[in-house]
Amino acid sequence: MGDLVELLKKLQPTEIYVTDGTDGHIDHRAAFWFVRDAAKQVGYKGALYPYLVHGLPAWPFPTGVTPKQPFESRKVDGEVVPRGLPWPPPRRVPLTPEQAERKLKSIQAHNIPVVGMPEHQREMESFVKSEEVFWTPLAGSR
């Protein structure tokens, strides 16, 4: 925690982007909690923008590489996805076609086979959309 606190003091960022506290993977939730707590410790006044990677039961949607489409919410087994987050997200940032292409190339360059997750690469490529989406934490809710 000390290193992150010192980094925040030194850099004094105006925006921080971090995985969401509702993410389906515990290490991603922990990253959010760690950054949130460090930001509180230094009295951070800037914007904190969480983004979702593993939203259960199935996120992102639509699946596959769809650089001309935005992210969408949907129902899976009667449950709204992404679970635990408002839709639409409070911050939607459009991407140019060139940015979407760079994002796809970056994801493909970091392809890591995951044991027990044969669809991992396709799921990661499903993040190539016409936008990026971020949620703003609500005070006291996370």
PyMOL commands that set and color helices and strands:
alter all, ss='L'
color gray80, all
select helices_A, chain A and resi 2-11+26-41+97-109+120-125
alter helices_A, ss='H'
color red, helices_A
select strands_A, chain A and resi 15-19+47-51+74-76+79-81+91-94+131-134
alter strands_A, ss='S'
color yellow, strands_A
deselect
rebuild
show_as cartoon
